[in-house]
Amino acid sequence: MKDDLQDTRNYLQELSEQLYIYITQISPTGLDWVIHIIVKLALLCAVFLIVDFVLKFAINFVFRLFHDETKFPILKSIYQSKITNSVAHFIALTIAGGIQGSIFPEGALPKTTIFIIRCINLGLVMILAGMLYRSLSAFRNYFSIKQDFYKIMALNAISETVKILGIFVFSVVGLCVIFGIKGTTIVGSLGAITAVLVLVFRDTILGFVTGIHVATSKNLKVGDWISIPKYSIEGNITEISLLTTKITNFDKTISTIPTYDFLTTEIKNMQVMSESNNRRIKKSIYFNINSFKFLNEEDIDRLKEINLIADYLEQKRVEIRREKESLSNNDKTINGRQLTNIGVFRYYAQKYIENDPDVEKNATRMVRQLEITPQGLPLEIYCFANDSKWEHFEQIQADIFDHLLVASKEFELQVMQVSVKV
């Protein structure tokens, strides 16, 4: 067996020498080294392509056997990211580099040999770079299969940063391979422009930190419904990359903001509201203070015809009468407790939202007075609609305020034509 292998080597060596002599004879004077390089590269490329084809076919055939992504998610993500192709490229180029010295006689045209070796080494560096980038894609594919959005976000920040650093590192290594110089020479020369590099990669560094922060805090993820008051943006996050974040607004426009803004800008995440199918109503009606008054017996009798407050008015009337009996000068209206039109209306509004089928029963339902303003006294309605879809929510909110605005006339209240929505 060893004798047969040695005979084969001798035969290939003899064939290589004859090829070298033949090319030297037919090449123009002074250009023989160019022809040698072309022939040698062509032969190496042929060996590389054949070996690469065989390896890719074999490796991918094995990975196709593990097609079920539920059972083999890691293998599936590796196959989808084509890391197997990079492995085949690396092995094939290593084999081609190993046999390049056997194509022509050893010691013949050493400069061409050096050039080809450097080309092969440069190819290995590029393949390793591609393998690294595809590995990052494999990680993202793996967590995409598992629907782990927070880890995807962190991995996006890390992978984008690694890509940028990788471009720098592999560029330095590539220059070292091509020109045959030491990497410390190039890196050392960069010391003088460190500040410039930090300034250039400022957004990249901030984006990396933001991605890690958002992923670990789990405050945001792709698909969340958010609002950014600073930019008057409200919509769903469609993409979070290292430098920018894309948000699809409800009017179908797309807004893009710097990712590092997540660290410094107020962001309201309303995804929980969307998932619970509840949306808050917080809006005020402003009343003219001059229209406020105490209710007399005739007013109370008239308002008792309103079902929602009939029992309340009767109960308060009895309480007020008992208190009046114990007071001197009880004929004076201001002495003792009295019902007011604004107070009764506030109770009516409270009962109205409590009985509204479109208002969530298990959430806060409140009608309250806010601080008096030059525009009047704001009466705030605070509750939650049981449908978070925008068009339905606006309809529910409008129905509530349409009714209350008109109902206030029954209480002889004057609505100011100023309404502030918080």
N, C-alpha and C positions, 0 to 999 in steps of 0.2 A: 504493500500500500504506500509506504513511504517512497519507494522507488518510483512508483507511478506519479506521485505528487511532484517529486523532484524533476522527473522528465517533463511534466507539464510546465513547470516553472522555466526550465531551460528552453523549452520550445517558445514560450511567450517572450522570453528575453531575446532570443534569436530573432523572432519576428519583429520585436520592437527595434532592434538594431538595424535591421534591413529597412524598416520604415523610415528611420532617422536618416539613413544614408540616401535613400531614394528622395526624400524631401529636400535634403541638402543639395542634391545634384540638380533638381529641376527648379529650385528657387532662384530668383534674380540675385545678382551679387549685392550683398549688404542687406537684403530683405529676408534672408533665410530664417532669422529669429522670429520675424512676424508670422511667417507661414507655420513655423513650429508651434508658436503660441496658439494660432487658430486651430490647427489640427489637434493639438493636445487638449484644448478646451472643448472642441467638438466631441472628441472621444470620451472625455470626462462627463460631459453633459449627457451623452448617450447612455453611459453606465449609470449615471444618476437617475435619469428618467426611467430606465428599465427597472432598476432596483426599487425606486420610489413607487412605481406602479404596482409592482408585486407586493410590496409591504402595505401600501394603502388598501389594496384589495383584501389582503389577509386580515389586517387589523380591523377594518370596517366590517368585514364579514362576521368576525367574532362579536363585535359590539351590536350588530343587528340582532343577534340572538337574545339580547337583553333589551328588547324594545319596550317592554311594559314599564312605563314611568312610575307606576304606583309601587312596584316591587323594587325597581332599580333606578331611583331618581338621580343618583349621583352619576351612574354610568350613562343614563340618558342625557344628562346635561353636558357631560364630557363629549359625547358623540355629536350633539347639536352644535357645540362650540368649535368642532373640528380640531380639537387638540390631537386627535389620532393622526390627522394629516401632518401636523407639525412634527410629531414623533417620527413618522415615516420619512419626512424630509431630512430630519437631523441624522437618522441612521444611514440613509442613502448617501448624503453628502459626506458623512464620516468614512463610509466605504470607498467613495470616489476619491477622497483625500488620501486614504491609505494606499491606493493602488497607483496614484499619479506618478510616483517615483519609478514605477515599473514600465511606463509607457515608452520612454526613451532611455537610452543608456545612462547609467548613473554618472554624473559629472558633466554631461553634455549640456551646453548652454545654461549655466547655473542661474543667470539672471531671469531667464524665462521661468525656471523652476520657482524662484523666489516670488515672482509676480503671481504665478498660479496658486502658490501656497497662501499668499495673502488674500487672493480672491476667494479661496475656499474658506479661510478663517473669517472673512467678512460675511460670507454666506451663512456660516454657522452662527455668527452674532445676530444676523437678521432673523434667522429661524428661531433662535432663543427668544428674541424680542417678541416675535409673533406668538410664540408659545406662551409667553407671560401674559400677553393681552388676551389670548383665547382662554387662558386659565381664569382670568378675571370674569370673562363672559360666562364661563361655566359656573362660577359661583353665583352669578346673578340668575342664570337659568335655573339653578337648583332651588334657590329661595323663591323664584317666581312660581315654580311648581308647587311649593309648599305654601304659597300666598303669604309669606312673611314680609310684609311691606316695610316694616321698620328696619329689618336687617338689610333689605334691598336698598333702602335709602342710605344706610351707613356704608354699605358696600359700594354704592355708586360714588359716594364722596371719596372713599379710599381708592377705588379703582381709577377714578379720574386723576387723582393726585399721583398715584403710582405711574399712570401712563405718562403724565407730564415729566415726572422725575426720570422715568424709564427712557423717554426720548433723549433727555440730556445725558444720562449715563451711557446708553448704547451709542449715542453720537460720539462721545469721548472715546469709548472703546473702539468704535469703527475707525476713527481717525488714527488711533494708535496702531491698529492692525494695518491700515493702508500704508501709512508712512513709516511704520516700524519704530515708533518712538514710545517712550514711557508715559503712562497715564499721569504720573505725578507732575510731569512737565506741564501738561495742559491744565490740570486742576490747580496747580500752583499759580499759574498765570491768571486764574480767575479771582484770586484773593482781592485784587485791587478793585474789582467791580462787584463785590458782594452786595453793597448797598443798592446798586442799580438792579441786581437780580431780585432782591427782596421787594423793591418797589414795583418791578414788572410783575412779580408773582403775588402781589398783595391780595388781589381778589381770589386767587387760587387758594392761598393759605386760609383766608377768612371763610371761603366756601367749604373747605375741608373741615374746619372747626365747627361750622354751622351744621354740616351733614352729620357729624358725630353727635353733636348736642341734640339735634332733633330726633335722631334715631334712638339715643339712650333715654331721653325724656319722654318719648312716644307722644308728643303733643300734636304732631302733624304727620300725614302720610298722603301718598298719591290717591286721589279720589275724594279727599275731604272737602267739605263745603266750608269755605272760610270767607271772612270779611276783613279788609285792611282799610280802616278809616283814613289813614294817611294819604292813600292814593285813590280813595273812593272806589275800591275794587271789591266786588262780591261775586264769587263763583266757585268752581271746583278745580282743585289742583290736578293738572294733567301730566306734569313732568317736573321732577326736581333733579337738576344736574348740579355739577360742581359750581358753576358760575351763575346760572340763571334758573328761575322757576317760572313755568308757564301756568297761567290760570285762565280757564275758559269761563267767561262771564255769561250771565243768563241771557244776554242779548246776542250770544254766539260770537262775540268778539274775543280775541285772545290778548291777555295782558302778560307782559314779561317784566319781572322784577329781579334785582340781584338776590341770590340765595342768602348772602350774608345779612340781608335786611331782617331775616327771621330772628337775629340776635338783638336787634336794636329797635324794631318797630312793633307797635301793638297789633296783634293778630287775633281776631275772634274766630275760634273754631266752632262752627255751628253744626258739625257732623252729628253730634249726640242728639241735637234737636231733630235733625232729619231722620235719624235711626229710630227715635222714639215717636216720630210722626207728630210732634208737638212743636208749636212755634209761638213765641211770646208776643202778646199784645201789650204795649205800653204807650198810651197816648192820652193826652189831656184835652178837656174842654174848658175854655176860659169864660167865667161868668162875671157880669158887671155887678160890683159890690152894691151899687145903689139899688139893685133890684131885690136885695135880700130883705126879708121882713118876718115878723112873728105871724103865726097862723091863728086866726080867730076861729070861733065855733063854726061859722059858715064855711070857712076854708076847709076845716077838718071834715065836715059833713060832705062837702063836694069831693074831696080827695079819697074818702072812704069807699067811693064807688070803684076805685082801682083795686083789683083783687089782690095784687102782690103786697099791698101795704095796708089793707083794711084791718086786719087783726093787730098790726103794729100800732096803727093810729088809735084804735080803741083802747089798747093796753096803756099807751102813753097818756091818753085823755084821763083814764081813771087815776093813774099815778099823779098827774098834775093836779087834779081836783082834790085829792087827799092832802097834797102838800099845801095847796092854797088855803084849805080850811084851817091849818095851823098857823097861818101867817096873818099879821095885822096889815091893813091896807091892801087886802087881797084883790081889791078892785083895780089896782094899778097893774097893768100888763107886765111891766118889767120885773115886778117882784116875783121871785120864785122861778122855777124852770118853765120854759116855754118851747113849743115846737116852732122850728123855722122852716121856711120853704126850701132852703138849700140843704138843711139837714135831712128833711124827709126825702128830698130828691136823691141825696146820697144813698139813703137806705134803699130807695126804689131801684137805683142803678145796681146796687149790690145784689138785690134779689133777682134782678133781671138777668145778670150774667150767670148767677147760680142756677137759674132755670133754663138757660140757653143750651140746647142739645149740642151745639157746635163748640162749646167751651169745655175744656178738659176738667173732669170732676175731681181728679186726684192731684191736681196742681193748685198752686196759690191763686185765689180769686179775691181781688181786693179793689175797693174804691176808696180813694183817700184824697185829702186836701193837701196841696203843696204850698210852698211859701208864696205869699201874695206878691204879685208883680205889678208894674205900671199898666199892664194890659188887663188886669183883673185877677180873680182867684181861680187858679187851675184846679180842676177836679180830675184826678188821674184814674184811668181804668187800667188795672193790671191783672192780666189773666193769660191763659194759654189756649190757643186754638188747637183743636184735636186733628188738624190736617196741616202738615207743613208744606204742601205743594203751594208754590207761590201764588198762582191764580186763585186757588181755593182759599188760601189764607187771607188774601186781600178782600175777597168777597165776604168772608165771615166778619172781618174787622169793619168793613163798610156797613154791613147790616146792623151791627151793634151800635155804631155811632149815628147812623141814620135815625135809628129809633130813639136814642137818647136825646139827640138834638131836637127832635120834634116834640118828644115827651116833656122836655123842660118847659115848654109853653104852658102845659097844664099846671105847673107849679109857679107860674108867673115869674119865671127867671129869664133874664136877658142874656143871651149868649153873645160874647164879644167875637167879632170876626177876625180873631187871631187864634190860630191853633198851632202849637209847637209839638212836633213828633220827635221823641227821643230815640 
